[in-house]
Amino acid sequence: MKKRIVVVGAGAVGGYVGSSLFHAGHDVTLVDPWPEHVETIRAHGMNLYGMTEAERKTVKVPAIHLTELQDLAKQRPIDIALISVKSFDTIWACQMIKQYLAPSGIVASMQNCVNEERVASVAGWGRTLGIIVGGGVGVDLYEPGHIRRGYAKRRQITSFYVGEPSGLITKRAQELAAIMDDCDTAKATDNLWGERWTKLCVNGMRNGVSAATGMGGNARDGHDAVRRVCIALGGEAVRVGQKLGYKLGLIGTLPPESLAKAMEGDKAAIAEIEKLLVGGTDEGVRAPWQRPSMAQDMAKGRRTEIQLMNGFIASEGARVGVAAPAHEMVTRQVLRVERGEIPPRPENVLVNS
C-alpha cells in the first residue's frame, strides 16, 4: 500500500512538491488556509510551469481547506506529514496534523529556516525528519492554483536532502528520499544540521535583500553595491555556522570558505565569488522573473520570516561570539519595509555598506 502523504501548506514549495508527487503516482492530499487557492485547485487542478514546455502540467491533486482537516479522522491515517507553512506557523501546524498520524507516522519540515526543534516539540524527536529544499527549485505561487519554477530542472543537482536529526541514515529517511526523488533529485543525508545551515546561508544572503530592495534574483546579483552586501551576509553566516560546528557544503555555487574570506576582504576570494555570483544570472539557469520566497511575501503584503532567518543568524552569532552586523541590518530594514515605514529600494541595504 502506498504511503499516505499530507502536505500542510500548499504554497509555492508545498503545492509544487505535493502536486508533482501526486502526478508521479503517490497518495497525496494538500491542506491550505487560502480558500481561493483550494477552490481553484479543486475546480481546475494545480497548474505547474517550469522553464521548459515539458514541465507544464495540470494536476488534479486532492486539496482541502484547513477548516476541513477534521475529515481526516474518517480516513486512513497519515504516514508522512510534510510541513510547508511559514516558520512562525510551524507549531500550530504540527499540533493540528499530529492527531491524524499513523503509529509509525513521521513529520518532516520542508521549510526555510531551522524548524526541527519546533516540530519535535510537538511530534517528538522520534517522529521528526527534515527536508532541505535546494535553492535550485525556486518556485513562485503567483496566483491561486498556479505555481512556476524559476530555475532550470537539472537532475545532476540535488534538489532535496532528507535527514534524521540524529545524523543516522535510516530506512525511513531513504524511503522518504526515494519519494522526493519523484519530484526532483533527492538523497538521504547524514548531515541534516550542516545542510540546513548551508541552506540558511543561501537564504540569508538573498531572501532578505530581495525583500528589502524589491529586486529579483538577477537584478540583485547584477547590482555591484547590493551584491557586496550579499557577500557580507553570506560570509557572516558561514563564520557563524563554522563556530557552531556545522559541516557546510556549497552555498549555492559558492565555496563557503571563499565566501567568508571575500567578506573579510581577501582580494582573490572576492574575485572568485564575484565571478560566480555574476555568472549566476545566466538566463538558462534562472528565469528573469524569479524572486526569493521572502520577496514574494513582501509583494503580497504578508509577514516575512526575516526574524527566523537573518535575525536567527544574528542571534546565533551573538550566542557564540561571532558578530553578524549585516544580518542585524537586513533584519531591521526588512521589518521597516514590512511595516510600511519605507518603500522597498536598493538603498535600504546600503545604509552600512
PLY file of the C-alpha trace (Angstrom):
ply
format ascii 1.0
element vertex 353
property float x
property float y
property float z
element edge 352
property int vertex1
property int vertex2
end_header
0.00 0.00 0.00
1.28 3.47 -0.89
2.33 5.83 1.89
-0.38 8.34 2.75
1.14 11.82 2.38
-0.43 15.07 3.56
1.20 18.41 2.77
0.31 21.07 5.32
0.74 24.34 3.45
0.16 24.19 -0.31
2.03 27.38 -1.10
4.86 27.58 -3.61
7.01 24.74 -2.25
4.28 22.61 -0.68
1.99 22.95 -3.68
4.77 22.24 -6.16
6.12 19.20 -4.33
2.72 17.76 -3.41
1.31 18.16 -6.92
4.45 16.72 -8.50
4.35 13.69 -6.19
0.66 13.13 -6.91
1.37 13.35 -10.64
4.07 10.70 -10.12
1.50 8.34 -8.61
1.76 8.97 -4.86
-1.20 9.26 -2.47
-1.09 12.99 -1.66
-3.55 15.45 -0.15
-2.86 19.18 0.08
-4.09 21.25 3.04
-4.09 25.05 2.84
-5.63 28.05 4.64
-6.18 30.17 1.49
-9.79 29.44 0.41
-9.46 30.77 -3.14
-6.34 28.69 -3.73
-8.02 25.48 -2.56
-11.16 26.13 -4.59
-9.12 26.87 -7.72
-7.21 23.59 -7.33
-10.47 21.70 -6.86
-12.09 23.26 -9.89
-9.19 23.41 -12.32
-6.29 21.44 -10.81
-2.88 22.75 -9.82
-1.16 24.35 -12.80
2.61 23.85 -12.78
5.03 25.71 -15.04
8.78 25.48 -15.48
11.42 26.83 -17.81
10.59 24.20 -20.44
7.31 23.18 -22.03
7.85 19.63 -20.78
7.40 20.86 -17.20
3.97 22.34 -17.93
1.18 20.23 -16.42
-2.20 20.47 -14.74
-2.55 18.13 -11.78
-5.93 17.23 -10.23
-4.42 16.76 -6.79
-6.85 16.45 -3.84
-6.93 19.66 -1.80
-8.83 20.51 1.38
-9.44 23.66 3.35
-7.78 24.00 6.73
-11.26 24.00 8.26
-11.91 20.56 6.75
-8.91 18.91 8.39
-11.19 17.12 10.88
-12.43 14.95 7.99
-9.08 13.13 8.12
-10.34 11.37 11.26
-12.60 9.29 8.98
-9.79 8.37 6.59
-6.68 6.21 6.58
-4.03 7.59 8.98
-1.18 9.69 7.64
2.21 8.08 7.11
4.08 11.25 6.11
3.14 14.81 7.03
5.17 17.37 5.09
5.12 20.73 6.88
5.44 23.57 4.39
3.93 26.55 6.21
5.89 29.68 7.16
8.30 29.02 10.00
6.36 31.10 12.52
3.33 28.82 11.91
5.22 25.55 12.45
3.98 24.67 15.92
0.25 25.04 15.31
0.54 23.18 12.00
2.26 20.26 13.73
-0.29 20.27 16.55
-3.14 20.04 14.07
-1.73 17.21 11.98
-0.20 15.09 14.77
-3.54 13.59 15.84
-4.08 12.08 12.38
-0.71 10.31 12.13
-0.35 6.55 11.87
1.53 4.91 14.79
4.72 4.97 12.71
3.88 8.26 11.00
6.53 10.94 10.59
6.54 14.72 10.36
9.10 16.37 8.08
9.87 20.07 7.96
10.03 21.11 4.30
10.58 24.78 5.13
13.06 27.61 5.18
14.83 28.32 8.49
15.65 25.79 11.22
12.40 24.26 12.46
13.23 20.71 13.52
13.18 21.69 17.20
9.74 23.21 16.79
8.47 20.10 15.02
9.96 17.83 17.68
8.44 19.91 20.49
5.04 18.75 19.21
5.61 15.46 17.39
8.61 14.20 19.37
12.15 13.66 18.08
11.29 10.07 17.17
8.83 11.27 14.52
10.85 14.24 13.24
12.81 14.45 9.99
14.00 17.36 7.90
13.86 18.07 4.18
16.14 20.78 2.85
14.78 22.29 -0.35
17.68 23.30 -2.59
17.93 26.81 -3.97
17.67 25.44 -7.50
13.96 24.73 -7.07
12.93 28.40 -6.77
9.14 28.23 -7.08
6.57 31.03 -7.05
2.83 30.82 -6.29
1.88 33.84 -8.36
-1.89 33.36 -8.39
-4.32 30.78 -6.93
-3.67 27.34 -8.37
-0.65 28.47 -10.44
2.97 27.72 -9.48
6.01 28.34 -11.65
9.56 27.16 -11.18
12.21 29.82 -11.70
15.25 27.59 -12.13
16.11 25.03 -14.77
15.42 21.46 -13.72
18.77 19.68 -13.67
18.83 16.11 -12.43
22.58 16.24 -11.82
22.00 18.71 -8.96
20.45 17.50 -5.69
17.26 19.46 -5.02
16.18 17.78 -1.77
18.22 16.48 1.15
16.33 14.25 3.61
17.85 13.73 7.03
17.37 12.49 10.57
18.29 14.87 13.42
20.47 12.05 14.78
22.62 12.02 11.65
21.87 8.35 11.00
20.94 7.18 7.51
17.77 5.28 8.38
15.45 3.19 6.24
12.66 5.75 6.62
14.96 8.61 5.54
15.96 6.62 2.47
12.30 5.83 1.71
11.32 9.49 2.01
14.25 10.50 -0.20
13.10 7.97 -2.82
9.63 9.52 -2.73
11.00 13.04 -3.05
13.14 11.89 -5.98
9.92 11.55 -7.96
9.63 15.35 -7.72
13.29 16.17 -8.35
16.67 14.71 -7.43
16.77 13.79 -3.74
19.04 11.87 -1.41
19.28 10.94 2.25
21.96 12.79 4.20
23.86 12.12 7.42
24.40 15.88 7.75
20.94 17.35 8.33
22.15 20.22 10.51
25.03 21.13 8.19
22.75 21.02 5.14
20.12 23.05 7.00
22.65 25.76 7.91
24.06 25.70 4.37
20.57 26.47 3.04
20.20 29.13 5.73
23.38 30.76 4.39
21.87 30.80 0.89
18.58 32.26 2.11
20.32 34.66 4.46
22.29 36.30 1.66
19.38 36.51 -0.80
15.87 36.47 0.68
16.07 39.47 2.97
17.97 41.54 0.42
15.33 40.96 -2.25
12.56 41.70 0.26
14.16 44.96 1.34
15.11 46.11 -2.15
12.24 44.78 -4.27
14.84 43.24 -6.61
14.56 39.86 -8.29
17.42 37.39 -8.23
19.13 38.52 -11.43
18.83 42.24 -10.65
20.10 41.71 -7.10
23.19 39.77 -8.17
23.83 42.18 -11.05
23.89 45.30 -8.83
27.50 45.88 -7.73
26.80 47.50 -4.35
23.91 45.20 -3.43
25.97 42.16 -4.45
28.68 43.20 -1.97
26.04 43.26 0.77
25.03 39.73 -0.25
28.66 38.64 0.05
28.90 40.15 3.52
25.74 38.33 4.58
26.93 35.03 3.17
30.36 35.33 4.78
28.93 36.18 8.19
26.54 33.23 8.03
29.40 30.89 7.10
31.52 32.05 10.04
28.62 31.63 12.47
27.91 28.14 11.12
31.55 27.15 11.39
31.68 28.35 15.00
28.59 26.28 15.72
30.47 23.25 14.38
28.42 22.59 11.26
29.82 20.89 8.16
28.89 23.25 5.34
28.50 22.49 1.65
28.49 24.85 -1.31
26.45 28.00 -0.65
24.57 27.67 -3.94
27.62 27.53 -6.18
29.90 29.37 -3.73
32.65 27.63 -1.71
31.92 28.56 1.93
35.49 29.40 2.93
35.99 31.58 -0.16
32.73 33.36 0.64
33.84 34.04 4.20
37.26 35.26 3.05
35.60 37.53 0.49
33.52 39.04 3.28
36.75 39.60 5.21
38.36 41.45 2.28
40.58 38.81 0.66
41.06 40.08 -2.90
41.47 36.68 -4.56
38.37 35.38 -2.80
36.41 38.49 -3.77
37.32 37.96 -7.43
36.30 34.29 -7.24
32.95 34.97 -5.56
32.13 37.96 -7.76
32.69 35.85 -10.87
30.45 33.06 -9.57
27.68 35.44 -8.50
27.59 37.40 -11.72
27.71 34.14 -13.66
24.65 33.01 -11.68
22.48 35.38 -13.72
22.75 33.06 -16.76
19.29 33.10 -18.35
19.47 29.37 -18.99
19.59 28.69 -15.25
17.34 31.31 -13.63
14.17 32.84 -15.04
14.20 36.66 -15.27
11.12 36.90 -13.05
12.49 34.65 -10.30
12.13 36.11 -6.78
13.07 34.52 -3.44
10.18 33.50 -1.21
10.55 36.46 1.14
10.31 38.92 -1.74
7.14 37.13 -2.82
5.71 37.51 0.70
6.61 41.20 0.77
4.93 41.81 -2.60
1.77 40.11 -1.31
1.75 42.17 1.89
2.38 39.12 4.06
4.52 38.71 7.15
8.08 37.63 6.34
10.33 35.07 8.02
13.12 37.62 8.47
13.38 37.23 12.26
13.71 33.45 11.93
16.19 33.75 9.07
18.62 36.69 9.17
17.55 37.51 12.72
18.29 33.93 13.77
21.74 34.01 12.17
22.50 37.23 14.05
21.24 35.87 17.39
23.13 32.60 16.99
26.23 34.61 16.15
25.80 36.67 19.30
25.37 33.49 21.32
28.70 32.03 20.14
30.62 35.32 19.90
30.61 35.89 16.12
29.41 39.32 15.02
26.85 39.44 12.20
26.14 43.17 11.70
24.95 42.75 8.10
22.26 40.31 9.25
21.19 42.68 12.01
20.92 45.50 9.45
18.91 43.46 6.92
16.57 42.22 9.64
15.94 45.78 10.78
15.38 47.10 7.25
13.06 44.29 6.14
10.90 44.88 9.20
10.73 48.57 8.33
9.58 47.77 4.78
7.13 45.19 6.14
5.59 47.81 8.45
5.32 50.31 5.58
7.79 52.77 7.07
9.97 52.76 3.94
9.40 51.50 0.38
11.47 48.59 -1.00
14.54 50.01 -2.78
18.25 49.16 -3.14
19.28 52.00 -0.81
17.68 50.14 2.10
20.56 47.65 2.34
23.33 50.14 1.56
22.98 52.07 4.82
26.06 50.44 6.36
27.94 49.50 3.20
0 1
1 2
2 3
3 4
4 5
5 6
6 7
7 8
8 9
9 10
10 11
11 12
12 13
13 14
14 15
15 16
16 17
17 18
18 19
19 20
20 21
21 22
22 23
23 24
24 25
25 26
26 27
27 28
28 29
29 30
30 31
31 32
32 33
33 34
34 35
35 36
36 37
37 38
38 39
39 40
40 41
41 42
42 43
43 44
44 45
45 46
46 47
47 48
48 49
49 50
50 51
51 52
52 53
53 54
54 55
55 56
56 57
57 58
58 59
59 60
60 61
61 62
62 63
63 64
64 65
65 66
66 67
67 68
68 69
69 70
70 71
71 72
72 73
73 74
74 75
75 76
76 77
77 78
78 79
79 80
80 81
81 82
82 83
83 84
84 85
85 86
86 87
87 88
88 89
89 90
90 91
91 92
92 93
93 94
94 95
95 96
96 97
97 98
98 99
99 100
100 101
101 102
102 103
103 104
104 105
105 106
106 107
107 108
108 109
109 110
110 111
111 112
112 113
113 114
114 115
115 116
116 117
117 118
118 119
119 120
120 121
121 122
122 123
123 124
124 125
125 126
126 127
127 128
128 129
129 130
130 131
131 132
132 133
133 134
134 135
135 136
136 137
137 138
138 139
139 140
140 141
141 142
142 143
143 144
144 145
145 146
146 147
147 148
148 149
149 150
150 151
151 152
152 153
153 154
154 155
155 156
156 157
157 158
158 159
159 160
160 161
161 162
162 163
163 164
164 165
165 166
166 167
167 168
168 169
169 170
170 171
171 172
172 173
173 174
174 175
175 176
176 177
177 178
178 179
179 180
180 181
181 182
182 183
183 184
184 185
185 186
186 187
187 188
188 189
189 190
190 191
191 192
192 193
193 194
194 195
195 196
196 197
197 198
198 199
199 200
200 201
201 202
202 203
203 204
204 205
205 206
206 207
207 208
208 209
209 210
210 211
211 212
212 213
213 214
214 215
215 216
216 217
217 218
218 219
219 220
220 221
221 222
222 223
223 224
224 225
225 226
226 227
227 228
228 229
229 230
230 231
231 232
232 233
233 234
234 235
235 236
236 237
237 238
238 239
239 240
240 241
241 242
242 243
243 244
244 245
245 246
246 247
247 248
248 249
249 250
250 251
251 252
252 253
253 254
254 255
255 256
256 257
257 258
258 259
259 260
260 261
261 262
262 263
263 264
264 265
265 266
266 267
267 268
268 269
269 270
270 271
271 272
272 273
273 274
274 275
275 276
276 277
277 278
278 279
279 280
280 281
281 282
282 283
283 284
284 285
285 286
286 287
287 288
288 289
289 290
290 291
291 292
292 293
293 294
294 295
295 296
296 297
297 298
298 299
299 300
300 301
301 302
302 303
303 304
304 305
305 306
306 307
307 308
308 309
309 310
310 311
311 312
312 313
313 314
314 315
315 316
316 317
317 318
318 319
319 320
320 321
321 322
322 323
323 324
324 325
325 326
326 327
327 328
328 329
329 330
330 331
331 332
332 333
333 334
334 335
335 336
336 337
337 338
338 339
339 340
340 341
341 342
342 343
343 344
344 345
345 346
346 347
347 348
348 349
349 350
350 351
351 352
